[in-house]
Amino acid sequence: MDDMYAILDTLDEIKLPATIATIVQVEGSAYKKEAACMLLQQNGEQIGVLSAGCLEQDLIERVKNGETNKKVVFDMSAEDDFSFGAEAGCNGVIHVLMERVDERYLTHLHRLNQLLKMGYSILVVKRISQATYLFVPDKGEPFGTCTSFTETEIERLKMTCDDQDKKSGTIYMRRNDPLYVHVLKPKPRLVVFGAGTDAIPLVSMAADVGFKVNVSDWRPGLCTGARFPKADRIIHGFPHEAVEAMSIHSNDYVVIMTHHFTHDQQLLQLLRGRNLRYVGVLGSTRRTARLVGEEEVPDDVVSPAGLSIHAQGAEEIAVSIVAQMIQVLRSPVTKVSEKHVI
């Protein structure tokens, strides 16, 4: 998931001044690619990582020495024992933009977080030479410290990202003026129907990797915040009540694991035809076929949910399901039957 989520989730804990370090360009191989970012504080505390330990200490020392609002280039392509990234799988050149976070920047980050929670996508533009930034929501006015872009240039940036499906990287709109662009999207939502004990590790693991998780069950004693502390929302109700309450849309991920045949059947009937990103059903293929009243499981339903890794027990099954959802998230194809094939 996008590293920025971890920073946005802890905005109230940030001690100013701080520094955001973002990988804006990679030449060759690297542990993490463009868009990876981390937050560094004056006392050395950090949120996130940019490498397997190759860069962080150097960046921390730079922050302590007052270095910020600049680009730093780490050449890890050398093979000697003293080079950055030696034996860590990093053999490229990594360009990192360091930005000072002050009160104004923090205010803009709070606004960015609010817009993402409202479901907006944001085009992030950073003028590397000046360490200034602009946040451009897909609806509403841009905001940030880089005010030199014209409306025409902003539209060109939007079109460039849309046309090339470009998520992040360095581009040039003017000669000798590199811009870093990144499309920041809302967290993907996972809806888990069923609050049994086997749902606990799934909800926790999915939340840890960046999903916004809703849990629904008709049994209030099972569906509680105490059992699912990492859930973003708890919904009590029978299938038709829960589906209506959540306004499920095509970008959602759904796992059905109520272990109640009638409820599972009702849920599939309510969800079919919505072109969801992922629908997984816990249980055998034969049971799921019975649920939908067909000889075979339809292409838009994954059953049994999860990658085929011979998982046993709730924790391993959770691993297989979360891995499969990540695979779908990274896949450009749209058919569920194709998404989960390795």
C-alpha positions as CSV (number, residue, x, y, z in Angstrom):
1,M,0.0,0.0,0.0
2,D,1.0,3.6,-0.3
3,D,3.5,4.6,2.3
4,M,1.8,8.0,2.8
5,Y,-1.1,6.2,4.6
6,A,1.2,5.4,7.6
7,I,2.2,9.0,7.8
8,L,-1.3,10.3,7.5
9,D,-2.5,7.9,10.2
10,T,-0.1,9.4,12.7
11,L,-0.4,13.1,12.0
12,D,-1.4,14.0,15.5
13,E,1.9,12.4,16.8
14,I,4.2,14.4,14.6
15,K,6.6,16.7,16.4
16,L,7.6,19.7,14.4
17,P,9.8,20.4,12.6
18,A,10.0,17.1,10.8
19,T,11.1,15.9,7.4
20,I,9.3,13.8,4.7
21,A,11.8,11.9,2.5
22,T,10.3,10.6,-0.8
23,I,11.9,8.4,-3.5
24,V,11.3,10.5,-6.6
25,Q,13.4,8.5,-9.1
26,V,15.2,5.1,-9.2
27,E,17.8,4.1,-11.8
28,G,18.3,0.4,-11.7
29,S,17.2,-1.9,-8.9
30,A,16.1,-0.8,-5.4
31,Y,14.4,-2.2,-2.3
32,K,11.5,0.3,-2.8
33,K,10.5,2.3,-5.8
34,E,9.2,5.8,-6.6
35,A,6.5,7.0,-4.2
36,A,8.0,5.2,-1.2
37,C,8.3,7.8,1.6
38,M,9.0,8.1,5.3
39,L,8.8,10.7,8.0
40,L,11.9,11.6,10.1
41,Q,11.8,13.7,13.3
42,Q,14.6,15.7,14.9
43,N,15.1,13.1,17.6
44,G,15.7,10.3,15.1
45,E,12.3,8.7,15.3
46,Q,10.9,7.6,12.0
47,I,7.7,6.4,10.4
48,G,8.2,4.1,7.5
49,V,11.3,3.0,5.6
50,L,12.9,3.7,2.2
51,S,15.3,0.7,2.1
52,A,16.4,-2.4,3.8
53,G,18.4,-0.2,6.2
54,C,20.8,1.3,3.6
55,L,19.6,4.9,3.6
56,E,17.8,5.6,6.8
57,Q,20.8,6.3,9.1
58,D,22.3,8.7,6.6
59,L,19.0,10.6,6.2
60,I,18.5,10.7,10.0
61,E,22.0,12.3,10.4
62,R,21.2,14.8,7.7
63,V,17.9,15.8,9.5
64,K,19.8,16.2,12.8
65,N,22.3,18.5,11.0
66,G,19.5,20.6,9.7
67,E,19.6,19.4,6.1
68,T,16.2,19.6,4.4
69,N,14.3,20.9,1.3
70,K,16.8,19.3,-1.0
71,K,17.3,16.2,-3.2
72,V,19.9,13.6,-2.1
73,V,21.2,11.0,-4.5
74,F,22.4,7.6,-3.2
75,D,24.5,5.6,-5.7
76,M,24.3,2.0,-4.6
77,S,25.6,0.5,-7.8
78,A,29.2,0.0,-6.6
79,E,30.1,-3.6,-5.5
80,D,32.6,-2.7,-2.8
81,D,31.9,-3.5,0.9
82,F,31.6,0.2,1.8
83,S,28.9,1.2,-0.7
84,F,25.3,1.9,0.2
85,G,23.1,-1.2,-0.3
86,A,25.9,-3.7,-0.4
87,E,24.5,-7.2,-0.1
88,A,21.0,-5.8,0.5
89,G,19.6,-6.2,-3.0
90,C,20.0,-2.6,-3.9
91,N,22.1,-1.9,-6.9
92,G,20.6,1.2,-8.3
93,V,20.8,5.0,-8.0
94,I,18.1,6.4,-5.7
95,H,17.0,10.0,-5.8
96,V,15.4,11.1,-2.5
97,L,13.6,14.4,-2.0
98,M,13.8,15.8,1.6
99,E,11.0,18.2,2.6
100,R,10.7,20.2,5.8
101,V,7.3,19.7,7.5
102,D,6.2,22.9,9.2
103,E,2.8,24.0,10.5
104,R,1.6,24.9,7.0
105,Y,2.7,21.6,5.6
106,L,1.1,19.8,8.5
107,T,-2.2,21.6,7.9
108,H,-2.1,20.6,4.2
109,L,-1.5,17.0,5.2
110,H,-4.5,17.0,7.5
111,R,-6.6,18.4,4.6
112,L,-5.1,15.7,2.3
113,N,-6.1,13.0,4.8
114,Q,-9.6,14.3,5.0
115,L,-10.1,14.3,1.3
116,L,-8.8,10.8,0.9
117,K,-11.2,9.6,3.6
118,M,-14.0,11.3,1.7
119,G,-13.1,9.1,-1.3
120,Y,-11.2,11.6,-3.5
121,S,-8.1,10.8,-5.4
122,I,-5.2,13.3,-5.2
123,L,-2.5,14.2,-7.8
124,V,0.6,15.0,-5.9
125,V,3.1,17.3,-7.7
126,K,6.4,18.3,-6.3
127,R,8.9,20.7,-7.9
128,I,12.1,19.0,-7.0
129,S,14.4,21.9,-7.5
130,Q,12.5,24.0,-5.0
131,A,11.1,21.3,-2.7
132,T,7.6,22.8,-3.1
133,Y,4.4,20.8,-3.5
134,L,0.9,20.9,-4.9
135,F,-2.0,18.6,-4.0
136,V,-4.7,18.5,-6.8
137,P,-7.9,16.7,-5.8
138,D,-10.0,15.1,-8.6
139,K,-12.7,17.5,-7.4
140,G,-12.1,20.8,-5.8
141,E,-9.3,23.4,-5.7
142,P,-5.6,22.6,-5.6
143,F,-3.6,23.5,-2.5
144,G,0.0,23.6,-1.5
145,T,3.2,25.7,-1.6
146,C,3.8,25.5,-5.4
147,T,1.6,28.2,-6.8
148,S,3.4,28.8,-10.1
149,F,1.4,26.3,-12.2
150,T,-1.2,27.7,-14.5
151,E,-4.6,26.0,-14.8
152,T,-3.5,24.7,-18.3
153,E,-0.4,23.1,-16.8
154,I,-2.4,21.4,-14.1
155,E,-4.7,20.0,-16.6
156,R,-1.8,18.8,-18.7
157,L,-0.4,17.1,-15.6
158,K,-3.7,15.4,-14.9
159,M,-3.9,14.2,-18.5
160,T,-0.4,12.9,-18.5
161,C,-1.1,10.7,-15.4
162,D,-4.4,9.6,-16.8
163,D,-3.2,8.8,-20.3
164,Q,-0.1,6.9,-19.2
165,D,-1.7,5.4,-16.1
166,K,1.3,6.9,-14.4
167,K,1.2,6.4,-10.6
168,S,4.6,8.0,-9.7
169,G,7.9,9.2,-11.1
170,T,9.8,12.2,-12.4
171,I,8.7,14.0,-15.5
172,Y,9.7,17.2,-17.3
173,M,7.0,19.7,-18.3
174,R,9.6,22.5,-18.7
175,R,13.2,22.2,-19.6
176,N,15.6,21.6,-16.6
177,D,12.6,21.7,-14.2
178,P,12.0,18.1,-12.9
179,L,8.6,17.4,-11.4
180,Y,7.7,14.4,-9.2
181,V,4.1,13.2,-9.7
182,H,2.2,10.6,-7.9
183,V,-1.5,9.7,-7.9
184,L,-2.6,9.1,-4.3
185,K,-5.9,7.2,-4.0
186,P,-8.1,6.4,-1.0
187,K,-7.4,3.2,0.9
188,P,-9.1,0.2,-0.7
189,R,-12.1,-1.0,1.4
190,L,-12.5,-4.6,2.5
191,V,-15.9,-5.6,3.7
192,V,-15.9,-8.8,5.8
193,F,-19.3,-10.4,6.3
194,G,-19.0,-12.7,9.4
195,A,-17.5,-11.9,12.8
196,G,-16.5,-15.4,13.8
197,T,-13.1,-16.1,15.4
198,D,-11.6,-16.9,12.0
199,A,-12.3,-13.3,10.9
200,I,-10.1,-11.8,13.6
201,P,-6.7,-12.4,11.9
202,L,-8.1,-11.5,8.5
203,V,-9.3,-8.1,9.7
204,S,-6.1,-7.4,11.6
205,M,-3.8,-8.4,8.7
206,A,-5.8,-6.6,6.1
207,A,-5.8,-3.4,8.1
208,D,-2.0,-3.7,8.7
209,V,-1.2,-3.8,5.0
210,G,-3.4,-0.8,4.3
211,F,-7.0,-1.9,3.7
212,K,-9.9,0.1,5.3
213,V,-11.8,-2.7,6.9
214,N,-15.6,-2.9,7.6
215,V,-16.9,-5.9,9.6
216,S,-20.6,-6.9,9.5
217,D,-22.5,-9.5,11.4
218,W,-26.1,-9.9,12.7
219,R,-24.8,-11.0,16.1
220,P,-23.9,-7.9,18.3
221,G,-22.0,-10.1,20.8
222,L,-19.5,-11.2,18.1
223,C,-19.3,-8.0,16.0
224,T,-17.6,-5.6,18.5
225,G,-14.8,-3.1,18.4
226,A,-13.1,-5.1,21.2
227,R,-12.9,-8.1,19.0
228,F,-11.9,-6.1,15.9
229,P,-9.9,-3.1,17.2
230,K,-8.4,-2.4,13.7
231,A,-11.7,-2.3,11.9
232,D,-12.6,1.1,10.6
233,R,-16.4,0.4,11.0
234,I,-18.6,-2.2,12.7
235,I,-22.0,-2.8,11.2
236,H,-24.7,-4.9,12.9
237,G,-27.5,-6.3,10.8
238,F,-28.7,-9.1,8.5
239,P,-27.4,-9.2,4.9
240,H,-29.9,-6.8,3.3
241,E,-29.5,-4.3,6.1
242,A,-25.7,-4.4,6.1
243,V,-25.3,-4.2,2.3
244,E,-27.7,-1.2,2.2
245,A,-26.0,0.5,5.1
246,M,-22.5,0.3,3.5
247,S,-23.2,1.6,0.0
248,I,-20.9,-1.0,-1.5
249,H,-19.3,0.1,-4.8
250,S,-17.2,-1.4,-7.6
251,N,-13.8,-0.6,-6.0
252,D,-14.6,-2.7,-2.9
253,Y,-13.2,-6.0,-1.8
254,V,-15.6,-8.4,-0.1
255,V,-15.0,-11.6,1.9
256,I,-18.1,-13.7,2.8
257,M,-17.4,-15.9,5.9
258,T,-20.6,-16.0,8.0
259,H,-20.6,-19.9,8.0
260,H,-24.4,-19.6,7.6
261,F,-25.7,-21.0,4.4
262,T,-28.8,-18.8,4.0
263,H,-26.9,-15.6,4.9
264,D,-24.1,-16.4,2.5
265,Q,-26.6,-17.1,-0.2
266,Q,-28.4,-13.8,0.5
267,L,-25.2,-11.9,0.4
268,L,-24.2,-13.3,-2.9
269,Q,-27.6,-12.5,-4.4
270,L,-27.3,-8.9,-3.1
271,L,-23.7,-8.5,-4.4
272,R,-23.9,-10.2,-7.8
273,G,-23.8,-7.8,-10.8
274,R,-22.0,-5.0,-8.9
275,N,-18.7,-5.6,-10.7
276,L,-16.8,-5.6,-7.4
277,R,-13.0,-5.6,-7.3
278,Y,-13.0,-8.9,-5.4
279,V,-15.6,-11.2,-4.0
280,G,-14.2,-14.2,-2.0
281,V,-16.2,-16.9,-0.3
282,L,-14.9,-19.0,2.5
283,G,-15.7,-22.7,1.9
284,S,-15.4,-25.3,-0.8
285,T,-16.1,-24.7,-4.4
286,R,-19.0,-27.2,-4.3
287,R,-20.7,-25.2,-1.4
288,T,-20.3,-21.9,-3.2
289,A,-21.8,-23.4,-6.4
290,R,-24.8,-24.4,-4.3
291,L,-25.0,-20.9,-2.9
292,V,-25.4,-19.4,-6.3
293,G,-27.5,-22.2,-7.7
294,E,-25.2,-23.1,-10.5
295,E,-23.1,-26.1,-11.5
296,E,-19.9,-24.1,-11.3
297,V,-18.7,-21.0,-9.4
298,P,-19.2,-17.9,-11.5
299,D,-16.1,-16.1,-12.8
300,D,-16.7,-13.0,-10.7
301,V,-16.6,-15.0,-7.4
302,V,-13.4,-16.5,-5.9
303,S,-14.0,-19.8,-4.1
304,P,-12.4,-20.9,-2.0
305,A,-11.1,-17.4,-1.1
306,G,-7.3,-17.1,-1.0
307,L,-4.3,-18.2,-2.9
308,S,-3.8,-22.0,-3.1
309,I,-1.0,-22.4,-0.6
310,H,-2.5,-25.3,1.3
311,A,-3.3,-23.0,4.2
312,Q,-4.4,-24.5,7.5
313,G,-6.0,-22.6,10.3
314,A,-7.4,-19.1,10.6
315,E,-4.1,-17.3,10.4
316,E,-2.7,-19.1,7.4
317,I,-6.1,-18.7,5.6
318,A,-5.9,-15.0,6.4
319,V,-2.5,-14.8,4.8
320,S,-3.7,-16.5,1.6
321,I,-6.7,-14.2,1.3
322,V,-4.8,-11.0,2.0
323,A,-2.1,-12.1,-0.5
324,Q,-4.7,-12.7,-3.1
325,M,-6.3,-9.3,-2.5
326,I,-2.9,-7.6,-2.9
327,Q,-2.4,-9.5,-6.1
328,V,-5.8,-8.2,-7.4
329,L,-4.9,-4.7,-6.2
330,R,-1.7,-4.7,-8.2
331,S,-3.3,-6.3,-11.3
332,P,-4.4,-4.1,-14.3
333,V,-7.0,-6.7,-15.4
334,T,-10.6,-6.5,-14.4
335,K,-11.9,-10.0,-14.3
336,V,-11.7,-11.7,-11.0
337,S,-11.1,-15.1,-12.6
338,E,-7.9,-13.7,-14.2
339,K,-6.8,-11.5,-11.3
340,H,-6.0,-14.3,-8.9
341,V,-4.1,-16.5,-11.3
342,I,-0.3,-16.5,-10.7
